[in-house]
């Protein structure tokens, strides 16, 4: 257990780092995440003091790659203090949120480049689009996503879709070399071929959320729904939208006629956002195979195999 005092000295009530975050980042003794966890109590205490914030609580179970603390500013306004872990696109998150300036996403109130801290508009973390019926959730998600797709600023720090997806190709081939993955290799070959084609013919260059799904769109006061937790990059909208196609894939798999349902979802989302259906299908195939192999490689074979089956339906 690690804790940090509120402003006011060592006798102030401590915070406890969520167990999910500790489990996610503390396994490898050489990991920068583990070293960051050791420093995190001090970072939290310093930021609370310097920004005159009053700690309310740390939501649990929390995330696997960042700490969120619910706080109040000096004037009593509620906010959320976020510390992204090393390697989790902290600077890119800051730059994207600043560029969106509250348009479709949580408002960035303050940021510290030294420790990566972000002070964000407080949203209703317990109410995401996943609480809505499927059809309504997809409609609201599409509307929110459309707002985020804006031209990036000059000199932006974001990687391209081609660069980010290309960086993991060798790892995917290595994962698929395992005996257990023999049946997945034809799918991987097709997915990598489509990635190469799509990356070489990108029709647009807009700012993307990068990890958009229903659970990352929360209810707000300023706007009904706002996105959080971007892993931003620049490229074509079809890449971003592919993650939404994959969202709640278990529900599609459990229903009748899942292959037809998947194809209908691709068509519906593509048409509602003016995205080419075949480009969306190609990026969804790549992202499903990539996620499936990575889940299986870290021991979640059931989820991995289901994602690969989803890819086959495409």
N, C-alpha and C positions, 0 to 999 in steps of 0.2 A: 504494500500500500504506500502511495506517495501522497503528500498533502502540501498545501501552500496556505499561508495565513492571509486573511483579509487585511486591508490597510489598517494600521493601528497597533501593530506589534505582534510578537509571537503568541500572545494569549488569545488573539482573535480566532474565531471558528475556522478550522481548516477545510480545505476541499479535498475530496478523494478522487483520484484519477479513475475513470471508469474501467472496470475489469476487461471489457472488450478491447479497449485501446491498449491496455497493458499486454494482453494476450497476443494481439496482432503485431506489436512492435518490439517485444522484449525477448523473443526466442533466440535470435542470433546475437551473440556477445560482440561481434564486430560490426553490427549494423549501426548506421548513423541514427536510426530511429531509437535504438536503445539508449544511446548517449543523450539524445534529445529528451527522452522521458526523464532521465536523471536530472536534467536542468529545468524541466517544465515547471515544477513548483516555484522556483525562483523567478522564472519568466512571468508566471501568472501574478505573483505578488508584486513584482515591479510594475507591471502594466496596470494593475488595479490602482496602485498608488499614484503613478505618473498621470494617468488619465482621470483620476478622481472618480473611480467607479466603486459602487457598492455591490458586493457579490450577493446574489440571491441563492442560486443553486447550480449544480452541474447535472444536466439531464442524464439519465441512465436508461438503456445501456450505452447510448452515445454511438459515435462512429468508430471506424477502425483506423483512420488515418489522420484524425484531427480531434482537438479538444474544443468543446463548446461550453461556455459558461454563461448563464443568464445573469445579467447585471443591470444596475440602474446608474444613469449618468448623474452628475452633480445636481442637475435641475429636476431629477426624478424621472426622466424619460427612460422607459425600458429599452434595452439593447441586448445584443448577443456578442460576446467576446470569443473570437475564434483563433485558435493556434493550429494552422496546418503543419503536419509533420514534414521533415526534410524529404525532398523528392516528390512531394504531392502538388507540384505546380503552384506553390505559394505566391510567388511573384506574378505568375500568369493569372491566378485568381484575382489578385489585387487589381491588375491592369484591366482585366475584363470587366470587373464590377465597376471600376471607375469609369470605363468607357460607356457602359450601359447606363450609368447614372440613375439607377432605379427604374429604367424602362424594361419591364418584363422580368426583372431580377431584384433581389434584396438590395436596398440602398447601402452603399459603403459610406460609413460615417467618419472613420479615421483609420489610418494604417501606420504601422511602424516597419520600415524596411529592414531594420536590424534583427528583430526577433520574428518577423513575419506576422505579427498580430494584426487581426482585422476586427474592427468594431463595426457591427452590422445592425441594420434595422431589425427589431425583434418581430419575428413571425410566429404563427401558431404551429409549433413543431409537431404537435400531436394530430394535426389535421392536414393531410396531404391529399393529392388527387386520387390516391389509392382508396380513399374512403368513399369515393363516388362509384355509381354503377359504371360498367365498362364503357358504354357508348358515350356517356356524359364526360367521363374522365378523358377519353381520347379527344373529344371536341375541345375541352378546356386546355388540354396539353398542347394541341395544335395551335390554338390561339396564343398561348404564352410563348411557344417556340418561335412563332413568326416574328414576334417583337424583338427577339434576341438576334436575329439574322440581319446584322447591319455591317456596313463596310468597316474594316479595322482602321485604327488610327495610323498615321504615318510613323514609321519606326517602331512598330509594335514588337513585343517580345515573343509572339506566339509561333509555335511550330506549325508546319503545314500538315494536312492530312497525309500527303505522300510521305513526308519525313517520319511522322509518328508511326504510321502503319508499316513502313519499310523497316524501321528499326527493330521490329520484333519478328521479322520473317525467319531469320536464322534460328531463333529460339523455337519457333513453331515447328520448323523442320526437325530440330533436335528432339522435341517432345514427341513428335509423331513417329520417331524411329523406334520407339518402344514396341515390344511384341503386342501389348494390349491395344495399341493404336492402329494395327494393321488395317482394320476395316475402315478407318477414318482417312487413310492416305489419299484415296481418290477424291474425297470431298475437299481435303486440304489443297490438292493440286488445282482443283477447279477454283477454289476460293482465292488462291494466290494468283492464278491467271487473271481472274476478274479484277483483283486489286491492281495488278500491273496495268491493265487496260484502262480502268477508271482513273487511276492516278495520272496517267499520261494524257488524259483528255479532259481535265477538270474544266467545267464550263463556267465556273464562278469562283469568287474569292471573298467569302464573307466570314465574319466572326461566328464561331460555333460554340455551343455549350460544351460539347465533347463527351458528356456523360448524362445526357438528358433522359430522365424516366419519371414516371408518375410520382414516385416517392421523393423526388427532389423538387417538387412544386408544392409550396406550402401556402396555406391561407394567410392573408394579411389584412391589415386595417386600411392601408393606403390604396390597395388594389386587391381584388378578390383572390388572385393567385399570383405568386411570384416564385421564380426559380432560385435555387441555392446550389452550392457545391459544384461549380463548374470545373472542368479540366480543359480549359479553353484551347482552341487551335483555329486555324483558318483553312477554308476549303469550300467544298460544295455542300449544299444543304442535305443532299441525299445521305451523306455519311452520318450527320447528326440524327436524321430522322430514322435511320436504321436501328438505333438503340431503342427508339420508341416502338418500333415494330416488334422488337424482342421482349418488350416489357410485359410482365405477367404471362410469359410464355407457358408456364405450367397450367394456367387456366385453359389456354387453347388446346394444349395437349390432352387435358382431361375431358374435353368435350367430344361430341360426335363429329366425324369428318374433319379432323384437325388440319389436314393438308389443304383442303378447300378453304377453311377458315383463315389460315395463314395467308393464302393468296388474296383473299378478300380484304384482309387488313392492309396488305401492301398496296393494293389498288385504291382503297378508300383513303389512306393517309397520303399517298402520292397525289391523288386528284385534288384533295382538299387543300394542299399546300403548293400546288403547281410544280411538283417534282416529277421528273421522268420515272415511269414505273420500272423500267429495266435497270436504270442506274440504282434505284432504291433496292430492287431485288438483289443486285450484285453486291452492294455494300452490306445488306443484311446477311447475305450468305457468308461474306468474309467475317463479319463481326460475330456471327453465331458460331462458326467453326473456331475462330480464335478463342472466344470465351469458353467453348466446350472443351477444347484441348487443355487450356490453362486450368480450368476447374478440375478436370480429371487428373492432371499432373500433380496437383496438390492434395489429392486424396478424395475429392468430392466426385466420385465416379458417377453416381446417380444423376447429379445435375449436369455433369459434363456430357454424359451419353444422351440425355434428353435434349440438350442444346444441339448436339450433332444430328439427332433425329429431326429436330426443327429445321436445321439447315437442309437436310434431305428433302423436306416437304417443299422447299423453295424451287 
